[in-house]
Amino acid sequence: MRNLSILLVVLLCSSCALRTFDIQKAPLKPNQAVVFDIDGTLTPKVSAISIARGDAASAVQLFADSGYKIIYLSARTRLLQSGIPDWLKKNNFPEGSIQVPQSSTDSSDHAAFKKRILKKFHENGWNFFAAYGDSSTDFEAYFDVGIEKDHVFALRRVGEHSCQPGKWAKCLKSWSDHMAEISKMVQP
């Protein structure tokens, strides 16, 4: 009976996990991508997974409208992954590649997971124009795959007085404060 209960829990939890999608080859032009962490970056803090930051969707949309590939890279636990696509759609985020941990190894080392995924994108011809995150593991992964510090931006979590440490160009209090800078960045 105990084994049956354990099997039932495992089956229920595995059905909650979001399946990762294949990483496509980049087109010849454009092959530029922008990376966005979700929790704490597109949401106000890591624990607020059902709330979108003000202007976050508009900021991501500016990049999408300018032809950049959007990569959503989240280390969210498998149990809470399945809601990501609906949350993005409900909050008007543009379509993009959603990458989440698929194993306990991925879940145990967020920086290594993000670095591995970003390396796969690079191997498939993608170049990273910019990256956004809220945690040191985001910035570590971005640095390790060669994203220029001048194009890495930190989002300060709501209630915090500063951004997490790392190699980034600017600590942003909000997306609203960054909209004009994004508009300049995406101009041809």
Sequence and secondary structure as in RCSB ss.txt:
>XXXX:A:sequence
MRNLSILLVVLLCSSCALRTFDIQKAPLKPNQAVVFDIDGTLTPKVSAISIARGDAASAVQLFADSGYKIIYLSA
RTRLLQSGIPDWLKKNNFPEGSIQVPQSSTDSSDHAAFKKRILKKFHENGWNFFAAYGDSSTDFEAYFDVGIEKD
HVFALRRVGEHSCQPGKWAKCLKSWSDHMAEISKMVQP
>XXXX:A:secstr
 HHHHHHHHHHHHHHHS          SS  EEEEE  TTTTSSSTT TT   TTHHHHHHHHHHTT EEEEE  
  GGGGGGHHHHHHHTT    EEE   SHHHHH HHHHHHHHHHHHHHTT EEEEEEESSHHHHHHHHHTT  GG
GEEEE  TT SS  SSS SEEES SGGGHHHHHHHH  
